[in-house]
């Protein structure tokens, strides 16, 4: 049964025969605790143990004006699959939790469905329960919302679709990843390569498609718009796009390979291809993007583009903490790529203005890498 009469600071003070202020000084390890005699300290600690006293974290946070808590805002389920957990988010969250533990920060997850509709809800999260926010893959952040939030709650974004003034964003080399994926398929002999890009009104999918097009162009392969089937980042979308492609097989030849802009898309595509008797990679090759758990669990395992999820999660916390603790944003010179190299100059153009005075967004970009598994082979 939950107790409603948990011991208070005053209860400990009464038991120890001291003031509540003295108890607070000793139990919270304040600097002035050195002025308390060893006998009094021992009496306070013994009274606290006897009463099973636990400090009130909320009260302590209010007095310090910091809760040592970071909020993470994201959709924890895939876009069009309410019963399917978003494994991409879980990979990111692992990195955030790791860094949070290292810096003694509690992590609170706030799940949303539609960014724009949920903006009032997000502002309610910023009622003092968290010190800062990390937005994972926000599809839309309106300028008015961001400005309101910036006045009282520091935040960083990851894989943001809209880059807003004075915001910090973490992203990956989407264009380079798309290029690597298609270049690898071309190196295996493929010339007719389809692409399932997800939603092309979003920045990441557009960048990955740009990489697809660059690889084709460099190889002298004409871009065929009929081989690009737009959808969403989900297994269901992969199934639908594969079905759409197969339905046209009587009119035009099937591609020999498909580059999917996410592993979820590739998993759905693989399921439909297998259901129609097509073998991967003997009949058609398949490449994904992300390297989430799904990529290692399919049969065959997916060749894919790996995102550095853990490093992204770690870095998000590291970028947010200076804003929380010191009220400042990290200097531009501390923004580094996946190899630890600075990606922006330490100051603005004339070398005088600090980063906080520059009203432009700043994105730190991490490299990606091709992971070769068994879903790619030479054309049939």
C-alpha positions in Angstrom: 0.0 0.0 0.0 1.3 3.4 -0.9 2.1 5.5 2.2 0.8 9.1 2.3 2.7 10.0 5.5 6.3 9.7 4.3 8.8 11.2 6.8 9.7 14.8 6.2 12.8 16.9 6.7 11.1 18.3 9.8 10.5 14.8 11.2 14.2 14.1 10.9 15.0 17.4 12.5 12.7 16.7 15.5 14.3 13.3 16.0 17.8 14.7 15.9 17.1 17.7 18.0 18.2 20.2 15.4 16.7 22.6 12.9 15.3 21.5 9.5 17.9 23.8 7.9 20.7 21.9 9.6 19.3 18.6 8.4 19.0 20.0 4.8 22.6 21.1 4.9 23.9 17.7 6.0 21.7 15.5 3.8 22.2 17.6 0.7 26.0 17.9 1.1 26.0 21.7 1.0 29.3 23.5 1.5 28.2 24.8 4.9 27.9 21.2 6.1 31.6 21.4 7.2 30.4 23.7 10.0 28.3 21.0 11.5 30.0 18.9 14.2 30.6 15.3 13.7 28.3 14.4 16.6 25.4 16.4 15.2 26.0 14.9 11.7 26.0 11.4 13.1 22.8 12.1 15.0 21.1 13.5 11.8 22.1 10.5 9.7 21.0 8.0 12.3 17.6 9.7 12.6 17.2 9.8 8.8 18.0 6.1 8.6 15.7 5.2 11.5 12.8 7.1 9.8 13.7 5.7 6.3 13.8 9.3 5.1 14.2 9.9 1.4 14.9 13.4 0.0 12.1 15.0 -2.0 13.6 15.3 -5.5 11.0 17.9 -6.6 11.6 20.1 -3.7 15.4 19.9 -4.2 15.0 20.6 -7.9 12.9 23.7 -7.2 15.4 25.0 -4.7 18.3 24.5 -7.2 16.1 25.6 -10.2 17.2 22.5 -11.9 15.6 19.0 -12.0 18.5 17.1 -13.6 16.0 15.8 -16.1 15.9 15.9 -19.9 12.8 15.4 -22.0 12.9 13.4 -25.2 10.1 14.2 -27.7 9.3 11.8 -30.5 6.8 9.4 -32.0 7.5 6.0 -30.5 5.5 4.3 -33.2 5.9 4.1 -36.9 4.0 6.7 -39.1 1.2 4.4 -40.3 1.5 1.4 -38.0 0.0 2.1 -34.6 0.9 -1.4 -33.4 4.6 -1.3 -34.5 7.3 0.2 -32.2 9.6 2.7 -33.9 12.9 0.8 -33.6 14.8 3.9 -35.1 13.7 5.9 -32.0 14.7 3.1 -29.6 18.2 3.1 -31.1 18.5 6.8 -30.6 17.1 6.6 -27.1 19.8 4.1 -26.1 22.4 6.7 -26.8 20.5 9.4 -25.0 20.1 7.1 -21.9 23.8 6.2 -21.9 24.9 9.9 -21.9 22.1 10.7 -19.4 23.4 8.1 -17.0 27.0 9.4 -17.4 26.0 12.9 -16.6 23.5 11.9 -13.9 20.5 13.1 -15.9 17.1 11.5 -15.7 15.4 11.0 -19.1 11.7 11.4 -19.6 10.1 10.3 -22.9 7.1 12.3 -24.2 5.4 10.5 -27.0 3.6 12.5 -29.7 1.6 11.7 -32.8 1.5 14.8 -35.0 4.1 17.5 -34.3 2.0 20.5 -35.3 -1.1 19.4 -33.4 0.9 18.5 -30.4 2.8 21.8 -30.0 0.5 23.0 -27.1 1.0 19.6 -25.4 4.8 19.9 -25.8 4.7 23.3 -24.1 2.9 21.7 -21.2 5.8 19.3 -20.8 8.0 22.4 -20.2 6.4 23.2 -16.9 9.5 22.7 -14.9 9.6 19.0 -14.8 12.5 18.9 -17.3 15.5 21.2 -17.8 15.8 20.8 -21.5 14.3 19.0 -24.5 15.6 16.8 -27.3 13.3 16.5 -30.3 14.0 13.3 -32.3 13.0 13.6 -36.0 10.5 16.4 -35.7 8.6 16.7 -38.9 7.5 20.3 -38.4 8.5 22.9 -35.8 6.7 26.2 -36.5 8.9 29.3 -36.0 6.4 30.7 -33.4 6.5 27.5 -31.4 10.3 27.4 -31.4 10.6 31.0 -30.4 8.2 30.5 -27.5 10.1 27.4 -26.4 13.5 29.1 -26.6 12.4 31.7 -24.0 12.3 29.2 -21.2 13.5 25.7 -22.2 16.7 24.9 -24.0 16.4 22.3 -26.8 18.2 20.6 -29.6 16.8 18.7 -32.5 17.9 15.6 -34.3 17.0 14.9 -38.0 14.9 18.0 -38.1 12.9 18.7 -41.3 12.8 22.4 -40.7 15.9 24.2 -39.6 15.0 27.3 -37.5 17.0 30.3 -36.5 19.2 29.9 -33.4 18.6 26.2 -33.2 21.1 23.3 -33.0 20.4 20.2 -35.0 22.1 16.8 -35.3 21.9 14.9 -38.6 23.7 12.4 -40.8 25.1 12.5 -44.3 21.8 11.4 -45.9 23.0 12.3 -49.4 26.3 10.5 -49.0 24.5 7.4 -47.6 22.1 7.2 -50.6 25.1 7.6 -52.9 27.0 4.8 -51.2 24.1 2.4 -51.3 23.4 2.9 -55.0 27.1 3.0 -55.9 27.5 -0.4 -54.3 24.6 -1.8 -56.3 26.1 -0.4 -59.5 29.5 -2.0 -58.6 27.7 -5.4 -58.4 26.5 -4.9 -62.0 23.0 -3.4 -61.5 21.8 -0.8 -64.0 18.0 -0.8 -63.4 17.6 0.2 -59.8 14.3 1.3 -58.2 14.1 3.6 -55.2 11.5 3.7 -52.4 12.3 7.1 -50.8 9.6 7.5 -48.2 8.0 11.0 -48.1 9.7 13.4 -50.4 8.2 16.4 -48.7 10.7 15.7 -45.9 14.4 16.7 -45.9 16.0 13.4 -45.2 14.2 11.4 -47.9 15.0 14.2 -50.5 18.7 14.1 -49.5 18.9 10.3 -49.8 17.2 10.4 -53.2 19.7 13.1 -54.3 22.5 10.5 -53.5 20.6 7.9 -55.5 20.5 10.3 -58.5 24.2 11.3 -58.1 25.3 7.7 -58.2 23.3 7.0 -61.3 24.6 10.1 -63.0 28.2 9.3 -62.3 27.7 5.8 -63.7 26.1 7.1 -66.9 22.7 5.6 -66.0 19.7 7.7 -67.1 17.3 8.6 -64.2 13.9 6.9 -64.7 11.2 8.6 -62.6 8.9 5.6 -63.0 11.4 3.6 -60.8 10.9 6.0 -57.8 7.8 5.1 -55.7 7.1 7.6 -52.9 5.6 6.4 -49.6 6.6 6.6 -46.0 9.2 5.3 -43.6 7.3 2.1 -42.6 7.0 -1.6 -43.2 3.5 -1.1 -44.6 4.8 1.4 -47.1 7.4 -1.1 -48.2 4.8 -3.7 -48.8 2.6 -1.3 -50.8 5.5 0.0 -52.9 6.7 -3.6 -53.7 3.1 -4.5 -54.6 2.9 -1.5 -56.9 6.1 -2.4 -58.6 5.1 -6.0 -59.1 1.7 -5.0 -60.5 3.5 -3.3 -63.4 5.8 -6.3 -64.3 3.6 -7.2 -67.2 4.1 -3.7 -68.7 7.7 -3.0 -68.0 10.6 -5.2 -66.8 11.3 -5.4 -63.0 14.4 -3.7 -61.7 17.2 -5.9 -60.7 17.7 -4.0 -57.4 15.8 -1.7 -55.0 17.3 0.9 -52.8 14.9 1.5 -49.8 15.4 4.7 -47.8 14.8 2.9 -44.5 15.2 -0.6 -43.2 11.5 -0.7 -42.3 10.6 -0.1 -46.0 13.1 -2.8 -47.1 11.6 -5.3 -44.6 8.1 -4.8 -46.0 9.4 -5.0 -49.5 11.3 -8.2 -48.8 8.1 -9.8 -47.4 6.1 -9.1 -50.5 8.9 -10.1 -52.9 9.3 -13.4 -51.1 5.5 -13.9 -51.1 5.6 -13.6 -54.9 8.3 -16.2 -55.3 11.1 -13.8 -55.9 14.4 -14.6 -54.2 16.6 -12.0 -52.6 19.3 -11.6 -53.8 19.2 -14.2 -56.6 16.3 -12.6 -58.4 16.4 -9.1 -57.1 18.8 -7.3 -54.7 17.8 -5.1 -51.8 19.5 -2.3 -49.8 18.1 -0.6 -46.8 19.1 2.5 -44.7 19.5 2.9 -40.9 20.8 -0.5 -39.7 18.2 -0.9 -37.0 17.5 -4.3 -35.4 15.2 -5.2 -38.3 18.2 -5.2 -40.8 19.9 -8.0 -38.8 16.7 -10.0 -38.3 15.4 -10.4 -41.9 16.1 -13.4 -44.1 18.5 -12.7 -45.7 20.0 -10.0 -43.4 19.9 -6.6 -45.1 22.8 -4.8 -46.7 22.2 -1.3 -45.4 23.6 2.1 -44.5 24.4 2.4 -40.8 23.6 5.5 -38.8 25.7 6.1 -35.7 22.7 6.1 -33.4 24.5 5.8 -30.1 26.8 8.7 -30.9 23.9 10.8 -32.1 22.1 10.2 -28.8 25.3 10.9 -26.8 26.0 14.1 -28.7 22.4 15.4 -28.3 22.8 15.3 -24.5 26.3 16.9 -24.7 25.0 19.7 -26.8 22.0 20.4 -24.5 23.8 20.3 -21.1 25.9 23.5 -21.6 22.6 25.3 -22.3 21.0 23.9 -19.2 23.9 24.3 -16.8 25.4 27.6 -18.0 22.6 29.2 -20.0 24.8 29.2 -23.1 25.0 27.2 -26.3 28.2 25.3 -27.2 30.7 27.3 -29.2 30.6 26.6 -32.9 34.1 25.3 -32.7 32.9 22.4 -30.5 30.6 21.1 -33.2 32.3 18.1 -34.7 31.6 15.4 -37.3 31.7 11.7 -36.7 35.5 11.7 -36.9 35.8 14.4 -34.3 36.7 17.1 -36.8 35.2 20.6 -36.4 32.5 21.3 -39.0 32.0 25.0 -38.4 34.4 27.9 -37.6 34.8 28.9 -34.0 33.2 32.4 -34.6 31.1 34.2 -37.2 32.5 35.6 -40.4 34.4 38.5 -38.9 35.8 36.4 -36.1 34.1 38.5 -33.4 30.6 37.4 -32.8 30.0 34.3 -30.6 27.6 31.6 -31.8 24.7 32.7 -29.7 24.5 36.0 -31.6 24.3 34.4 -35.0 20.5 34.0 -35.9 21.0 31.0 -38.1 20.5 27.2 -37.6 23.5 25.0 -37.1 23.6 21.4 -38.0 26.3 18.9 -37.0 26.6 16.2 -39.6 27.7 12.6 -38.8 29.1 10.2 -41.4 27.3 7.0 -42.3 28.8 3.7 -43.5 27.8 0.8 -45.8 27.2 -2.5 -44.1 27.3 -5.4 -46.5 25.2 -8.4 -45.7 23.5 -11.0 -47.9 20.6 -9.1 -49.6 22.7 -8.0 -52.6 24.2 -10.1 -55.4 24.8 -9.6 -59.1 21.9 -9.1 -61.5 20.1 -12.3 -62.5 
